[in-house]
């Protein structure tokens, strides 16, 4: 009986039909460093993804963990302080704890491809951490899985890193503490001083906001009462009023409370385990300047520090003291965090478009039940030359709630919006499809009864 009951449970997400998209980006960081290969992979249907940093000649690593909700693999091993380079890869993934599969999958790919084997001194060592990109942020629960992670690893190449909403940062957000709910992503920066190379990478999914060096907030969907040139001091000095409804600085009632920034700093300078740990601690602490506040109880922040060991400072023509390295790397990390911020979609302004211009028959063709996932469906109805939407599944669909229909205001003959603080566009440009927020962060629902060929 137990077996029959288990077998009858519905499958919430069949990921076997998803196609990995690897190393796709319009804006990238380029640098010269053959000892570091990078791959990014995504499932557009999520959207969600994974980022792989592969060290073909192995490396020495340390880790520093902050915040109240980290999710990691092989973290304790790095804390033992061994001085033998054993690290093969650092993996960052979306999908929260389900994304931890991506980290171990890179390890098995190293074995399957004959790079590592079962010998104790040749075991694959992949470490990594995850961010939370599920819940109300997305209308489905697709996660980065083994297939995506291994395709991403095998596509890794040196010197190319996509910036913005790609890889593990595909659906990252920032500023939930203040209701900013800005889109985020992954950022990277590189600096070379003489022979010394320093690279920093971050998937920024912070509960706090990203701060520019002049103190301005890098991205935020602010309340209409807020200053246009918003500064972090405006938010923090007014805290906790700055996150309470009804105050001069009011926040969203549904802000995300599951956030994480995962990061990596890499140098070619040969470091002993103690100096490498100090690099991790210093750079991670410095990130409190760029992310405000940083490492809250709702963040699971993790930083890895890696030395490829190519440059022996004692014999180098130019070398840093450990303090010089730490301070410089901290500045490179701030550059990486700033590079993670993508261009934000604008909140759509409804044009002066009379409802009478949309014929009732034209609107009725959009009516139906659109399924985004087993958790989220939206019912579209037409009445009196007006279009309405209501969530009918287990969860709301952004500003389209379950309690009552909300009117969709026309932008064009096929596109509509729900006016509010955050951008929300509903598009019927594709027959039988409802596209929520068309573009980079789009979510697609299929109308019940629509054939695959429609």
C-alpha positions in Angstrom: 0.0 0.0 0.0 2.8 2.4 0.9 4.5 1.9 -2.4 1.3 2.4 -4.3 0.6 5.7 -2.5 4.1 7.0 -3.2 3.8 6.0 -6.9 0.6 7.9 -7.2 2.0 11.3 -6.1 2.1 13.9 -8.9 5.5 14.9 -10.3 5.8 18.6 -9.6 8.7 19.3 -12.0 9.8 17.1 -14.9 13.2 18.5 -15.8 14.2 15.8 -18.3 13.0 17.9 -21.2 14.9 21.1 -20.2 17.8 22.1 -22.4 20.9 23.5 -20.7 22.0 26.9 -22.0 25.7 27.4 -21.4 28.0 30.4 -21.6 25.3 32.8 -22.9 25.7 36.5 -22.1 25.7 39.9 -23.8 28.1 41.5 -21.2 31.2 39.7 -20.0 34.4 40.3 -18.1 37.5 39.1 -20.0 40.9 38.5 -18.5 44.0 36.4 -19.1 44.4 33.5 -16.7 44.7 30.0 -18.1 44.7 28.5 -14.6 41.1 29.4 -14.0 38.3 28.2 -16.2 34.7 29.4 -15.8 31.4 28.0 -17.1 27.8 29.3 -16.6 24.7 27.3 -17.3 21.0 28.1 -17.1 17.6 26.7 -17.5 15.6 29.5 -19.1 12.4 27.8 -18.1 13.2 28.6 -14.5 15.0 30.8 -14.9 17.8 29.5 -12.7 21.3 28.4 -13.2 24.8 27.4 -12.0 28.3 28.8 -12.2 31.4 26.6 -12.2 35.0 27.8 -11.4 37.4 25.0 -12.5 41.1 24.9 -11.6 42.8 22.4 -14.1 46.0 22.2 -12.0 44.3 22.2 -8.7 44.5 24.9 -6.0 44.6 25.6 -2.3 41.4 27.0 -0.8 39.9 28.5 2.4 36.4 29.4 3.3 34.6 32.0 5.5 30.9 31.7 6.3 28.6 34.4 7.6 24.9 35.0 8.0 22.1 32.8 9.4 21.3 30.4 6.5 24.3 29.0 4.6 24.1 26.0 2.3 27.5 24.5 1.4 29.3 21.3 0.3 32.7 20.2 1.7 33.1 23.3 3.8 34.5 21.6 6.8 37.3 19.9 4.8 38.6 23.3 3.8 38.7 24.4 7.4 41.3 21.8 8.3 44.1 23.9 6.8 46.0 21.3 4.8 48.8 22.8 2.7 48.4 20.5 -0.3 46.5 21.9 -3.3 43.5 19.6 -3.7 40.7 21.9 -5.0 39.3 21.2 -8.4 36.3 23.4 -8.6 34.1 25.9 -6.8 30.4 25.7 -7.7 27.7 28.3 -7.1 24.1 27.3 -7.8 20.5 28.6 -7.6 17.7 26.3 -6.3 18.5 26.6 -2.6 19.4 23.2 -1.0 18.1 21.4 -4.1 20.9 23.1 -6.0 23.6 21.4 -3.9 23.3 18.5 -6.4 25.1 20.8 -8.8 28.2 20.8 -6.6 28.6 17.1 -6.2 27.7 16.7 -9.9 30.9 18.6 -11.0 32.9 16.2 -8.8 31.4 13.1 -10.6 31.9 14.8 -14.0 35.6 15.0 -13.2 35.6 11.3 -12.5 33.4 10.3 -15.4 35.7 12.3 -17.8 38.8 10.5 -16.5 40.3 13.6 -14.9 40.0 12.1 -11.4 39.6 8.6 -10.2 39.1 6.5 -7.0 42.7 6.8 -5.8 42.8 8.6 -2.4 45.2 11.2 -3.7 43.3 11.7 -6.9 39.7 12.1 -5.7 37.8 15.0 -7.2 37.2 17.9 -4.7 34.4 20.2 -5.7 33.1 22.7 -3.1 30.4 25.3 -3.3 27.3 27.1 -2.1 23.8 27.9 -3.1 21.4 30.9 -3.2 17.7 30.9 -2.6 15.8 31.8 -5.8 12.5 30.0 -5.2 9.3 30.9 -3.4 7.3 33.9 -4.5 10.2 35.1 -6.7 9.4 32.5 -9.4 6.2 30.8 -10.6 7.9 27.4 -10.7 10.3 25.3 -8.8 12.8 24.2 -11.5 16.3 23.9 -9.9 19.8 23.5 -11.3 20.4 19.7 -11.5 23.2 17.3 -12.3 22.7 17.5 -16.0 22.9 21.3 -16.1 25.9 21.3 -13.8 27.9 18.8 -15.8 27.1 20.5 -19.1 28.3 23.8 -17.5 31.5 22.3 -16.2 32.3 20.8 -19.6 31.8 24.1 -21.3 34.1 26.0 -18.9 36.7 28.2 -20.6 39.5 30.5 -19.3 39.1 34.3 -19.1 35.4 34.8 -19.8 32.9 35.6 -17.1 29.3 36.7 -17.9 28.0 39.7 -15.9 24.5 40.3 -14.6 21.6 37.8 -14.4 23.4 34.7 -15.6 24.5 31.4 -14.1 23.8 31.0 -10.4 22.7 34.7 -10.5 20.0 34.1 -13.1 17.1 35.1 -10.8 19.0 36.8 -7.9 17.5 39.8 -6.2 18.6 42.4 -3.7 17.1 44.9 -1.2 14.2 42.8 0.1 14.8 44.2 3.6 13.6 47.6 2.4 11.2 46.3 -0.2 13.5 47.3 -3.1 13.3 43.9 -4.7 15.8 44.9 -7.4 17.0 42.4 -10.0 20.6 41.2 -9.4 23.0 38.7 -10.8 26.7 37.7 -10.8 29.6 40.1 -11.0 33.3 39.8 -11.5 36.4 41.9 -11.5 40.1 41.4 -12.3 43.2 43.3 -11.4 46.9 42.6 -12.1 49.7 44.4 -10.4 53.0 43.4 -11.8 52.9 39.6 -11.8 50.2 39.3 -9.2 46.7 38.5 -10.4 43.6 38.9 -8.3 40.1 38.0 -9.5 36.8 38.4 -7.5 33.4 36.9 -8.3 30.1 37.2 -6.5 26.5 36.0 -6.9 24.7 38.8 -5.2 21.4 37.8 -3.7 21.5 40.0 -0.6 18.7 40.9 1.8 20.4 44.4 2.0 21.0 46.8 -0.8 24.1 47.2 -3.1 25.9 50.4 -2.2 28.0 52.3 -4.7 31.2 53.9 -3.5 29.5 57.3 -3.2 26.9 55.9 -0.9 24.1 55.7 -3.4 21.9 52.6 -3.7 22.8 50.8 -6.9 19.3 49.5 -7.6 15.9 49.7 -5.9 12.2 49.9 -6.7 11.6 52.6 -4.2 8.3 53.9 -2.8 7.0 57.0 -4.4 7.8 58.9 -1.2 11.5 58.1 -1.4 14.1 60.4 -2.7 15.0 59.7 -6.4 18.7 59.7 -5.5 18.4 57.2 -2.7 21.4 56.7 -0.4 22.1 53.8 2.0 22.3 56.3 4.9 18.7 57.3 4.1 17.6 53.7 4.6 19.8 52.8 7.6 19.5 56.0 9.6 15.7 55.7 9.4 15.7 52.0 10.4 13.5 50.3 11.5 10.9 52.8 10.3 12.4 52.4 6.8 10.9 49.0 6.4 7.5 49.5 8.1 4.3 50.2 6.1 3.0 53.7 6.5 6.3 55.3 7.2 8.1 57.9 5.0 10.3 55.0 3.9 7.9 52.1 3.4 8.7 48.6 2.3 6.9 45.8 0.7 4.8 43.5 2.9 6.1 40.5 0.9 9.8 41.1 0.8 12.1 38.0 0.5 13.5 36.7 3.7 15.7 34.1 2.1 18.9 35.6 0.7 22.6 34.7 0.2 25.6 36.3 -1.4 28.2 33.7 -2.4 31.6 34.8 -3.5 35.1 33.8 -4.6 38.5 35.6 -4.5 41.4 34.1 -6.4 45.1 35.0 -6.5 48.0 33.5 -8.3 50.3 34.3 -5.4 51.4 31.3 -3.4 49.9 31.5 0.1 50.2 29.3 3.1 46.8 28.2 4.7 46.9 30.8 7.4 47.4 33.7 5.0 44.8 32.3 2.7 42.3 32.1 5.5 43.2 35.7 6.5 42.5 36.7 2.8 39.1 35.1 3.0 38.2 36.7 6.3 39.4 40.2 5.3 37.6 40.3 1.9 34.4 38.8 3.3 34.4 41.4 6.1 35.0 44.2 3.6 31.8 43.3 1.7 29.8 45.0 4.4 30.7 48.3 2.7 29.1 47.2 -0.6 26.1 45.3 0.8 24.2 47.1 3.5 23.3 45.5 5.9 25.5 42.4 5.3 25.3 38.9 6.7 21.9 39.2 8.4 20.1 36.2 10.0 18.3 35.9 6.6 21.5 35.7 4.6 23.7 32.7 4.1 26.8 34.4 2.9 29.8 32.2 2.0 33.2 33.3 0.5 35.9 31.0 -0.9 39.5 32.2 -1.2 41.7 30.3 -3.6 45.4 30.4 -4.4 46.5 28.8 -7.7 50.1 29.0 -6.4 51.7 29.9 -9.7 53.6 32.9 -8.3 56.1 32.4 -5.4 56.2 35.8 -3.8 59.7 35.2 -2.4 61.1 34.8 -6.0 58.7 37.3 -7.8 60.0 40.5 -9.3 57.1 42.3 -7.7 55.2 41.0 -4.7 52.6 42.1 -2.2 52.7 41.8 1.5 49.7 39.8 2.8 48.2 43.1 3.9 48.6 44.6 0.4 47.0 41.6 -1.1 44.1 41.6 1.4 43.2 45.3 0.9 43.6 45.2 -2.9 41.4 42.1 -3.1 38.7 43.7 -1.0 38.5 46.6 -3.5 38.4 44.1 -6.4 35.5 42.4 -4.7 33.6 45.7 -4.4 34.0 46.1 -8.1 32.7 42.6 -8.7 29.6 43.3 -6.6 28.9 46.5 -8.5 29.3 44.6 -11.8 26.5 42.1 -10.7 23.7 44.8 -11.0 21.9 44.4 -14.4 19.9 47.0 -16.1 16.5 47.2 -14.3 13.2 46.8 -16.2 11.2 50.0 -16.0 7.9 50.1 -14.2 5.4 50.4 -17.1 3.4 53.5 -17.4 -0.1 52.9 -18.8 -0.5 55.1 -21.9 -3.6 57.1 -22.7 -5.2 54.2 -24.4 -9.0 54.1 -24.3 -10.5 50.8 -23.4 -13.1 51.2 -26.1 -10.3 50.7 -28.7 -10.1 47.1 -27.7 -13.0 45.2 -29.1 -14.7 42.8 -26.7 -14.1 39.9 -29.1 -10.4 40.6 -29.2 -10.1 40.5 -25.4 -12.2 37.3 -25.2 -9.6 35.4 -27.2 -7.2 35.8 -24.3 -9.6 34.2 -21.8 -8.6 30.9 -20.2 -6.7 29.2 -17.5 -2.9 29.5 -17.9 -0.7 27.1 -16.1 2.8 28.1 -15.1 3.5 25.1 -12.8 1.6 22.7 -10.6 1.8 25.5 -8.0 0.7 28.6 -10.0 -2.1 29.1 -12.5 -3.8 32.3 -13.7 -7.4 32.7 -14.9 -7.9 35.4 -17.5 -11.5 36.7 -18.0 -12.9 39.4 -20.2 -16.0 41.6 -19.4 -17.2 44.9 -20.7 -14.1 45.5 -22.9 -11.9 44.9 -19.8 -9.5 42.1 -19.0 -9.1 40.6 -15.5 -6.6 38.1 -14.0 -6.8 36.0 -10.8 -4.4 33.4 -9.5 -6.1 30.0 -9.0 -3.3 27.8 -7.9 -1.6 27.3 -4.5 0.3 30.6 -4.8 -0.2 34.1 -6.1 1.4 35.3 -9.3 3.2 38.4 -8.2 0.6 41.2 -8.0 -2.1 38.9 -9.4 -3.6 37.5 -6.2 -5.9 34.7 -5.3 -8.6 36.6 -3.4 -10.1 38.6 -6.2 -9.6 39.4 -9.9 -7.3 42.3 -10.7 -7.8 44.4 -13.8 -5.1 44.3 -16.4 -4.6 47.8 -17.9 -3.7 47.9 -21.6 -0.3 49.0 -22.8 -0.9 47.8 -26.4 -3.3 45.4 -28.2 -1.4 42.4 -26.7 0.4 43.7 -23.6 -1.1 44.7 -20.3 0.1 45.8 -16.9 -0.9 45.8 -13.2 0.2 49.3 -12.0 2.2 49.3 -8.8 5.6 49.7 -7.3 7.2 46.8 -9.2 7.2 46.1 -12.9 4.5 43.6 -14.0 3.7 43.1 -17.7 1.3 40.5 -19.0 1.7 39.7 -22.7 -0.4 37.6 -25.0 1.9 38.0 -28.1 2.4 34.2 -28.3 -0.8 32.3 -29.1 -1.9 30.1 -26.2 0.8 31.5 -24.0 0.7 34.1 -21.2 4.1 35.6 -20.7 4.7 37.4 -17.4 7.4 40.1 -17.6 8.6 39.4 -21.1 12.3 39.5 -21.5 15.2 38.3 -19.4 13.1 37.3 -16.3 10.0 36.1 -18.1 7.8 33.3 -16.8 5.6 31.5 -19.4 2.2 30.0 -18.7 0.4 27.7 -21.2 -3.4 27.9 -21.7 -5.2 24.7 -20.8 -6.3 22.9 -24.0 -3.4 24.4 -26.1 -1.6 21.9 -28.2 2.1 21.8 -28.4 2.1 22.8 -32.0 -0.2 25.8 -31.4 
